[in-house]
Amino acid sequence: MPDALDAHLAPSPGAGRVTLDDVPLNRFHIKIAGLTFGAHFTEGYALGTIGYALASMNRQIPLDAFWMGMLGSSALIGIFFGSLVFGWLSDRLGRQKIFLLSFIIITAAAFAQFYATTPAMLVALRVLIGFGMGGDFAVGHAILAEFSPRKHRGTLLGSFSVIWTIGYVIANVLGMHYANASPDAWRWLLASAGIPAFLVLVLRIGTPESPRWLLGRGRGDEARRIVRKHFGPNVTLDADAGEHFAPPGGFARLFKPDLIRRTIFNCAFFVCLVIPYFAIYTFLPSILKAIDLNEGSGADLLLNGVLVIGALLGIWLTIKLSRRAFLIGSFAVTCVSLLALAVLPSSASLWMIAAFALFTLTMSAFSNLVGVFPPECFPTEARACGVGLAIACSRLGSAIGTFLLPLGIAGVGVKVTMLALAAVLFIGMLVSIAWAPETKHLTLNEASGN
């Protein structure tokens, strides 16, 4: 028997038929969103722990700039490979299998970090965590997009960034307070990511396959049974609703004439957004110290609070603004903010905090769009591959940026490093002006060009 919420939100038996794109939000949507949000919390938390764990680990296991860079970028390297491999597998084997497998990998590797005895061992484990994360990023965005009604799709997909940011900030706060509590505190901090990962893994058991994927593979009866079970008998998902049989296209499909511009756009804007994000926030304590904003200023707590506020603001802006305007304007604001940090003298501490806060607020807000644009831009038969490729390119770029950042600060100084990151954001703005599509009010088929 349906519960009260489903009875209130789902269409009644006598109502007219509606498609999956226009079905009212119900409890099943909330469940799928919760499972993907829990994953993003875990991923933000796991990536957020490394910055403060490194400082603690360095006192027990001395690290040079090379190992600092490798440990900071190792999970990102894993995400690069995981998103490619699991994105490809998801379009062939289905969303549900990868939805579960990715978190088996993350959970096991997260707990195993407690037993790392060398930097190389910890790098290997964090690459494995990233490998699982890459799979989850690719399939999580795809499966939620394929279940979500268009009215709420932008909000649900954009909320990934909010939950990720909350996990990241909680990890930072715990790191600030407990990273130096004992010689082995870094082990407990890193391994604690296994707790939310295990909870997500257990709750994902029994998740159904995406009906859009099933229908694309010619398994229409299975697809319609899932739709009837979770959305009611009045909801349709069939060929006359715009779906059609389409075998998985693989990565080659992304470079066909009808998709190549969208493929390049999603990879390029994603890369230009995450390079400064991960480079700066992986080494936030070191950067604040380099620009004389660490000791006694409370800047680290302020900026972590602004990260959360920005992520929440991003949901509202995703609803109110067009996708293009939000993306282009945000690139411009973050670029100017980093330019200000590069040219302001260290004595202008209040202005530097203001510039850093504006950068943080805007970066956190428009990071919501990395969960929105890729799944909206690609058709079902290539959606996980498209999302996976965009994520892979972004994580490769951010891994390189994260690896080079401590070397850049040591070699040319923080000011020149900020100028280089501002240039990356400027390139992202130009790419968005040239190629960003507007997908806000379209069905998933229309948005992806089907």
Beta strands, then each sheet from edge to edge (+ up, - down):
strand 1: 18-19
strand 2: 235-236
sheet 1: 1+ 2+
end
